[in-house]
Amino acid sequence: MLKAQCRCRECQYITGGSPNMFIAMPIDGFSYTLGTPKQFKRSDLERPVTREFCADCGTHLVTRPQSFAGVIVKVGTLDDPSLFGSPKMAIYAIDKQPFHTIPDGLPTFERLPKR
Ligand SMILES: [Zn+2]
């Protein structure tokens, strides 16, 4: 559905400060082939996303938003992250840090593009 990079603060927490590269895919198009992830959802937000982690190593695997019928897969968790190619947009630029660079010509949105 979408290949992008996100700079929101929560993604920065997870990445260590960098933008987060992700692929959004239909819920039906995603499944785990082995094991069951642990889930985490913030209790202080009105519509928190559900984050899924490897129960053994803590790696953040996917996010399941309430506001979007898709699964957000973290590119770094793919067996071959090079299959990502490149992002098609940058979102949540409002949270961009001075040490972040956005590639020239990449469509950039303060938050999310209008649907
Ligand atoms: Zn984000």
Backbone and ligand atoms as CSV (ligand in chain L), in Angstrom:
chain,resi,resn,atom,element,x,y,z
A,1,MET,N,N,0.815,-1.193,0.000
A,1,MET,CA,C,0.000,0.000,0.000
A,1,MET,C,C,0.864,1.265,0.000
A,2,LEU,N,N,1.967,1.222,0.720
A,2,LEU,CA,C,2.787,2.431,0.886
A,2,LEU,C,C,4.176,2.066,1.400
A,3,LYS,N,N,5.178,2.755,0.840
A,3,LYS,CA,C,6.542,2.668,1.372
A,3,LYS,C,C,6.909,4.083,1.782
A,4,ALA,N,N,7.273,4.276,3.050
A,4,ALA,CA,C,7.517,5.645,3.506
A,4,ALA,C,C,8.478,5.668,4.680
A,5,GLN,N,N,8.785,6.889,5.088
A,5,GLN,CA,C,9.565,7.093,6.303
A,5,GLN,C,C,8.766,8.001,7.223
A,6,CYS,N,N,8.828,7.710,8.528
A,6,CYS,CA,C,8.089,8.491,9.515
A,6,CYS,C,C,9.065,9.093,10.515
A,7,ARG,N,N,8.814,10.365,10.862
A,7,ARG,CA,C,9.681,11.067,11.813
A,7,ARG,C,C,8.965,11.413,13.099
A,8,CYS,N,N,7.822,10.789,13.354
A,8,CYS,CA,C,7.087,11.146,14.575
A,8,CYS,C,C,7.928,10.783,15.802
A,9,ARG,N,N,7.620,11.390,16.922
A,9,ARG,CA,C,8.425,11.184,18.124
A,9,ARG,C,C,8.434,9.710,18.531
A,10,GLU,N,N,7.314,9.045,18.407
A,10,GLU,CA,C,7.300,7.636,18.822
A,10,GLU,C,C,8.240,6.801,17.962
A,11,CYS,N,N,8.281,7.078,16.660
A,11,CYS,CA,C,9.224,6.358,15.800
A,11,CYS,C,C,10.660,6.689,16.216
A,12,GLN,N,N,10.897,7.938,16.607
A,12,GLN,CA,C,12.249,8.291,17.050
A,12,GLN,C,C,12.630,7.531,18.314
A,13,TYR,N,N,11.672,7.323,19.215
A,13,TYR,CA,C,11.983,6.533,20.417
A,13,TYR,C,C,12.445,5.134,20.013
A,14,ILE,N,N,11.739,4.557,19.050
A,14,ILE,CA,C,11.980,3.164,18.682
A,14,ILE,C,C,13.277,2.996,17.898
A,15,THR,N,N,13.577,3.979,17.033
A,15,THR,CA,C,14.760,3.832,16.186
A,15,THR,C,C,16.027,4.311,16.860
A,16,GLY,N,N,15.901,5.038,17.942
A,16,GLY,CA,C,17.080,5.638,18.550
A,16,GLY,C,C,17.286,7.067,18.069
A,17,GLY,N,N,16.345,7.585,17.308
A,17,GLY,CA,C,16.414,8.988,16.904
A,17,GLY,C,C,16.264,9.224,15.415
A,18,SER,N,N,16.366,8.178,14.622
A,18,SER,CA,C,16.271,8.311,13.166
A,18,SER,C,C,14.823,8.231,12.706
A,19,PRO,N,N,14.566,8.589,11.444
A,19,PRO,CA,C,13.258,8.268,10.890
A,19,PRO,C,C,13.091,6.743,10.803
A,20,ASN,N,N,11.880,6.315,10.798
A,20,ASN,CA,C,11.533,4.904,10.762
A,20,ASN,C,C,11.071,4.563,9.340
A,21,MET,N,N,11.677,3.561,8.729
A,21,MET,CA,C,11.280,3.143,7.377
A,21,MET,C,C,10.241,2.030,7.505
A,22,PHE,N,N,9.150,2.174,6.742
A,22,PHE,CA,C,8.106,1.161,6.866
A,22,PHE,C,C,7.398,0.881,5.549
A,23,ILE,N,N,6.761,-0.274,5.536
A,23,ILE,CA,C,5.882,-0.674,4.440
A,23,ILE,C,C,4.505,-0.896,5.056
A,24,ALA,N,N,3.491,-0.256,4.487
A,24,ALA,CA,C,2.121,-0.510,4.933
A,24,ALA,C,C,1.522,-1.537,3.983
A,25,MET,N,N,0.928,-2.571,4.555
A,25,MET,CA,C,0.299,-3.589,3.715
A,25,MET,C,C,-1.072,-3.946,4.262
A,26,PRO,N,N,-1.941,-4.510,3.409
A,26,PRO,CA,C,-3.272,-4.879,3.881
A,26,PRO,C,C,-3.175,-5.877,5.027
A,27,ILE,N,N,-4.095,-5.777,5.983
A,27,ILE,CA,C,-4.089,-6.670,7.145
A,27,ILE,C,C,-4.095,-8.126,6.691
A,28,ASP,N,N,-4.894,-8.415,5.669
A,28,ASP,CA,C,-4.974,-9.792,5.166
A,28,ASP,C,C,-3.684,-10.248,4.487
A,29,GLY,N,N,-2.846,-9.297,4.118
A,29,GLY,CA,C,-1.620,-9.633,3.397
A,29,GLY,C,C,-0.443,-9.896,4.303
A,30,PHE,N,N,-0.673,-9.832,5.613
A,30,PHE,CA,C,0.424,-10.024,6.556
A,30,PHE,C,C,0.104,-11.141,7.529
A,31,SER,N,N,1.073,-12.010,7.766
A,31,SER,CA,C,0.915,-13.009,8.831
A,31,SER,C,C,2.301,-13.399,9.323
A,32,TYR,N,N,2.354,-13.890,10.553
A,32,TYR,CA,C,3.601,-14.419,11.103
A,32,TYR,C,C,3.712,-15.880,10.689
A,33,THR,N,N,4.916,-16.295,10.357
A,33,THR,CA,C,5.120,-17.694,9.980
A,33,THR,C,C,5.617,-18.516,11.161
A,34,LEU,N,N,6.063,-17.823,12.220
A,34,LEU,CA,C,6.589,-18.539,13.382
A,34,LEU,C,C,6.389,-17.689,14.629
A,35,GLY,N,N,5.803,-18.241,15.640
A,35,GLY,CA,C,5.698,-17.571,16.937
A,35,GLY,C,C,4.586,-16.543,17.004
A,36,THR,N,N,4.410,-16.030,18.210
A,36,THR,CA,C,3.387,-15.014,18.477
A,36,THR,C,C,4.072,-13.825,19.147
A,37,PRO,N,N,3.871,-12.622,18.614
A,37,PRO,CA,C,4.567,-11.466,19.183
A,37,PRO,C,C,3.916,-11.009,20.486
A,38,LYS,N,N,4.672,-10.261,21.254
A,38,LYS,CA,C,4.099,-9.543,22.387
A,38,LYS,C,C,3.527,-8.237,21.851
A,39,GLN,N,N,2.515,-7.712,22.538
A,39,GLN,CA,C,1.882,-6.468,22.097
A,39,GLN,C,C,1.999,-5.399,23.171
A,40,PHE,N,N,2.049,-4.157,22.719
A,40,PHE,CA,C,2.060,-3.020,23.638
A,40,PHE,C,C,1.188,-1.920,23.049
A,41,LYS,N,N,0.399,-1.290,23.926
A,41,LYS,CA,C,-0.456,-0.178,23.513
A,41,LYS,C,C,-0.384,0.873,24.613
A,42,ARG,N,N,-0.103,2.115,24.261
A,42,ARG,CA,C,-0.050,3.179,25.277
A,42,ARG,C,C,-1.443,3.406,25.866
A,43,SER,N,N,-1.483,3.705,27.157
A,43,SER,CA,C,-2.773,3.924,27.824
A,43,SER,C,C,-3.114,5.402,27.936
A,44,ASP,N,N,-2.170,6.268,27.559
A,44,ASP,CA,C,-2.380,7.713,27.734
A,44,ASP,C,C,-2.839,8.400,26.450
A,45,LEU,N,N,-3.058,7.627,25.389
A,45,LEU,CA,C,-3.501,8.212,24.119
A,45,LEU,C,C,-4.936,7.801,23.835
A,46,GLU,N,N,-5.660,8.676,23.112
A,46,GLU,CA,C,-7.056,8.389,22.797
A,46,GLU,C,C,-7.194,7.197,21.838
A,47,ARG,N,N,-6.365,7.175,20.801
A,47,ARG,CA,C,-6.431,6.087,19.819
A,47,ARG,C,C,-5.034,5.514,19.597
A,48,PRO,N,N,-4.513,4.803,20.586
A,48,PRO,CA,C,-3.139,4.311,20.468
A,48,PRO,C,C,-3.003,3.210,19.414
A,49,VAL,N,N,-1.836,3.140,18.819
A,49,VAL,CA,C,-1.528,2.025,17.926
A,49,VAL,C,C,-1.143,0.830,18.796
A,50,THR,N,N,-1.262,-0.348,18.231
A,50,THR,CA,C,-0.760,-1.552,18.890
A,50,THR,C,C,0.591,-1.873,18.269
A,51,ARG,N,N,1.596,-1.984,19.113
A,51,ARG,CA,C,2.941,-2.313,18.630
A,51,ARG,C,C,3.245,-3.759,18.982
A,52,GLU,N,N,3.812,-4.477,18.022
A,52,GLU,CA,C,4.132,-5.883,18.246
A,52,GLU,C,C,5.645,-6.083,18.223
A,53,PHE,N,N,6.105,-6.884,19.190
A,53,PHE,CA,C,7.536,-7.093,19.400
A,53,PHE,C,C,7.849,-8.584,19.440
A,54,CYS,N,N,9.074,-8.924,19.062
A,54,CYS,CA,C,9.545,-10.293,19.267
A,54,CYS,C,C,9.671,-10.521,20.771
A,55,ALA,N,N,9.038,-11.570,21.268
A,55,ALA,CA,C,9.063,-11.861,22.704
A,55,ALA,C,C,10.441,-12.322,23.164
A,56,ASP,N,N,11.279,-12.752,22.240
A,56,ASP,CA,C,12.606,-13.252,22.623
A,56,ASP,C,C,13.681,-12.168,22.610
A,57,CYS,N,N,13.664,-11.291,21.587
A,57,CYS,CA,C,14.753,-10.320,21.471
A,57,CYS,C,C,14.279,-8.879,21.589
A,58,GLY,N,N,12.968,-8.622,21.626
A,58,GLY,CA,C,12.463,-7.267,21.815
A,58,GLY,C,C,12.379,-6.444,20.549
A,59,THR,N,N,12.754,-6.999,19.399
A,59,THR,CA,C,12.706,-6.235,18.156
A,59,THR,C,C,11.269,-5.829,17.829
A,60,HIS,N,N,11.101,-4.541,17.515
A,60,HIS,CA,C,9.788,-4.046,17.128
A,60,HIS,C,C,9.514,-4.477,15.695
A,61,LEU,N,N,8.422,-5.202,15.479
A,61,LEU,CA,C,8.149,-5.811,14.178
A,61,LEU,C,C,7.123,-5.029,13.368
A,62,VAL,N,N,5.960,-4.816,13.939
A,62,VAL,CA,C,4.893,-4.139,13.202
A,62,VAL,C,C,4.096,-3.242,14.141
A,63,THR,N,N,3.360,-2.331,13.512
A,63,THR,CA,C,2.411,-1.468,14.214
A,63,THR,C,C,1.050,-1.686,13.570
A,64,ARG,N,N,0.032,-1.739,14.417
A,64,ARG,CA,C,-1.346,-1.856,13.914
A,64,ARG,C,C,-2.116,-0.619,14.368
A,65,PRO,N,N,-2.292,0.358,13.465
A,65,PRO,CA,C,-3.029,1.579,13.824
A,65,PRO,C,C,-4.537,1.326,13.880
A,66,GLN,N,N,-5.230,2.133,14.668
A,66,GLN,CA,C,-6.690,2.049,14.687
A,66,GLN,C,C,-7.302,2.840,13.535
A,67,SER,N,N,-6.544,3.832,13.048
A,67,SER,CA,C,-7.097,4.779,12.087
A,67,SER,C,C,-6.818,4.393,10.635
A,68,PHE,N,N,-6.260,3.215,10.408
A,68,PHE,CA,C,-5.796,2.842,9.076
A,68,PHE,C,C,-5.901,1.330,8.953
A,69,ALA,N,N,-6.575,0.857,7.923
A,69,ALA,CA,C,-6.790,-0.587,7.759
A,69,ALA,C,C,-5.575,-1.230,7.115
A,70,GLY,N,N,-4.492,-1.260,7.855
A,70,GLY,CA,C,-3.271,-1.851,7.341
A,70,GLY,C,C,-2.340,-2.220,8.476
A,71,VAL,N,N,-1.317,-2.983,8.133
A,71,VAL,CA,C,-0.264,-3.340,9.075
A,71,VAL,C,C,0.989,-2.593,8.638
A,72,ILE,N,N,1.653,-1.947,9.590
A,72,ILE,CA,C,2.867,-1.188,9.302
A,72,ILE,C,C,4.069,-2.060,9.670
A,73,VAL,N,N,4.788,-2.508,8.653
A,73,VAL,CA,C,5.915,-3.419,8.854
A,73,VAL,C,C,7.218,-2.625,8.844
A,74,LYS,N,N,8.072,-2.849,9.859
A,74,LYS,CA,C,9.351,-2.154,9.955
A,74,LYS,C,C,10.346,-2.768,8.979
A,75,VAL,N,N,10.869,-1.963,8.076
A,75,VAL,CA,C,11.716,-2.459,6.992
A,75,VAL,C,C,12.962,-3.185,7.514
A,76,GLY,N,N,13.512,-2.703,8.606
A,76,GLY,CA,C,14.728,-3.323,9.144
A,76,GLY,C,C,14.528,-4.750,9.608
A,77,THR,N,N,13.275,-5.179,9.758
A,77,THR,CA,C,13.016,-6.544,10.215
A,77,THR,C,C,12.870,-7.528,9.061
A,78,LEU,N,N,12.870,-7.022,7.824
A,78,LEU,CA,C,12.756,-7.938,6.680
A,78,LEU,C,C,14.018,-8.785,6.553
A,79,ASP,N,N,13.896,-9.989,6.043
A,79,ASP,CA,C,15.076,-10.815,5.785
A,79,ASP,C,C,16.013,-10.092,4.823
A,80,ASP,N,N,15.443,-9.358,3.849
A,80,ASP,CA,C,16.244,-8.582,2.901
A,80,ASP,C,C,15.693,-7.157,2.838
A,81,PRO,N,N,16.182,-6.274,3.719
A,81,PRO,CA,C,15.663,-4.902,3.747
A,81,PRO,C,C,15.880,-4.140,2.437
A,82,SER,N,N,16.830,-4.600,1.595
A,82,SER,CA,C,17.082,-3.882,0.339
A,82,SER,C,C,15.876,-3.953,-0.595
A,83,LEU,N,N,14.971,-4.910,-0.355
A,83,LEU,CA,C,13.767,-5.010,-1.176
A,83,LEU,C,C,12.877,-3.773,-1.031
A,84,PHE,N,N,13.085,-3.015,0.054
A,84,PHE,CA,C,12.316,-1.786,0.286
A,84,PHE,C,C,12.525,-0.803,-0.861
A,85,GLY,N,N,13.736,-0.758,-1.410
A,85,GLY,CA,C,14.038,0.230,-2.461
A,85,GLY,C,C,14.220,1.593,-1.839
A,86,SER,N,N,13.191,2.433,-1.909
A,86,SER,CA,C,13.272,3.757,-1.306
A,86,SER,C,C,11.878,4.203,-0.892
A,87,PRO,N,N,11.811,5.127,0.071
A,87,PRO,CA,C,10.497,5.616,0.502
A,87,PRO,C,C,9.851,6.453,-0.588
A,88,LYS,N,N,8.517,6.466,-0.614
A,88,LYS,CA,C,7.776,7.274,-1.578
A,88,LYS,C,C,7.289,8.580,-0.953
A,89,MET,N,N,7.384,8.695,0.363
A,89,MET,CA,C,7.024,9.944,1.038
A,89,MET,C,C,7.612,9.957,2.438
A,90,ALA,N,N,7.691,11.173,2.988
A,90,ALA,CA,C,8.092,11.364,4.378
A,90,ALA,C,C,6.887,11.923,5.120
A,91,ILE,N,N,6.556,11.301,6.264
A,91,ILE,CA,C,5.415,11.781,7.040
A,91,ILE,C,C,5.883,12.255,8.420
A,92,TYR,N,N,5.035,13.040,9.065
A,92,TYR,CA,C,5.327,13.631,10.381
A,92,TYR,C,C,6.614,14.445,10.377
A,93,ALA,N,N,6.791,15.218,9.300
A,93,ALA,CA,C,7.947,16.109,9.231
A,93,ALA,C,C,7.883,17.169,10.331
A,94,ILE,N,N,6.721,17.360,10.935
A,94,ILE,CA,C,6.580,18.330,12.020
A,94,ILE,C,C,7.500,17.970,13.191
A,95,ASP,N,N,7.849,16.709,13.319
A,95,ASP,CA,C,8.724,16.265,14.406
A,95,ASP,C,C,10.176,16.070,13.962
A,96,LYS,N,N,10.492,16.524,12.749
A,96,LYS,CA,C,11.846,16.381,12.199
A,96,LYS,C,C,12.870,17.026,13.130
A,97,GLN,N,N,13.984,16.347,13.326
A,97,GLN,CA,C,15.078,16.873,14.147
A,97,GLN,C,C,16.095,17.589,13.250
A,98,PRO,N,N,16.884,18.501,13.834
A,98,PRO,CA,C,17.881,19.225,13.030
A,98,PRO,C,C,18.885,18.294,12.352
A,99,PHE,N,N,19.102,17.109,12.906
A,99,PHE,CA,C,20.081,16.179,12.322
A,99,PHE,C,C,19.449,15.203,11.327
A,100,HIS,N,N,18.161,15.369,11.016
A,100,HIS,CA,C,17.507,14.548,9.988
A,100,HIS,C,C,17.630,15.232,8.636
A,101,THR,N,N,17.834,14.453,7.600
A,101,THR,CA,C,17.763,14.992,6.244
A,101,THR,C,C,16.691,14.229,5.474
A,102,ILE,N,N,15.935,14.966,4.682
A,102,ILE,CA,C,14.906,14.370,3.836
A,102,ILE,C,C,15.429,14.427,2.404
A,103,PRO,N,N,15.436,13.297,1.680
A,103,PRO,CA,C,15.965,13.305,0.312
A,103,PRO,C,C,15.269,14.361,-0.555
A,104,ASP,N,N,16.043,15.035,-1.405
A,104,ASP,CA,C,15.489,16.034,-2.322
A,104,ASP,C,C,14.382,15.412,-3.162
A,105,GLY,N,N,13.288,16.125,-3.295
A,105,GLY,CA,C,12.201,15.693,-4.166
A,105,GLY,C,C,11.243,14.694,-3.533
A,106,LEU,N,N,11.534,14.227,-2.317
A,106,LEU,CA,C,10.628,13.268,-1.675
A,106,LEU,C,C,9.394,14.012,-1.162
A,107,PRO,N,N,8.188,13.611,-1.594
A,107,PRO,CA,C,6.979,14.260,-1.074
A,107,PRO,C,C,6.973,14.190,0.454
A,108,THR,N,N,6.769,15.343,1.077
A,108,THR,CA,C,6.899,15.450,2.529
A,108,THR,C,C,5.643,16.067,3.113
A,109,PHE,N,N,5.164,15.471,4.193
A,109,PHE,CA,C,3.935,15.930,4.828
A,109,PHE,C,C,4.192,16.268,6.287
A,110,GLU,N,N,3.589,17.387,6.720
A,110,GLU,CA,C,3.751,17.797,8.118
A,110,GLU,C,C,3.286,16.677,9.052
A,111,ARG,N,N,2.146,16.094,8.732
A,111,ARG,CA,C,1.655,14.920,9.467
A,111,ARG,C,C,1.386,13.816,8.434
A,112,LEU,N,N,0.120,13.595,8.094
A,112,LEU,CA,C,-0.214,12.557,7.109
A,112,LEU,C,C,-0.791,13.210,5.863
A,113,PRO,N,N,-0.640,12.587,4.677
A,113,PRO,CA,C,-1.315,13.120,3.490
A,113,PRO,C,C,-2.826,12.999,3.654
A,114,LYS,N,N,-3.559,13.896,2.980
A,114,LYS,CA,C,-5.025,13.820,3.022
A,114,LYS,C,C,-5.481,12.547,2.313
A,115,ARG,N,N,-6.475,11.867,2.888
A,115,ARG,CA,C,-7.000,10.648,2.261
A,115,ARG,C,C,-8.326,10.931,1.593
L,1,ZN,ZN,ZN,6.021,7.469,13.273
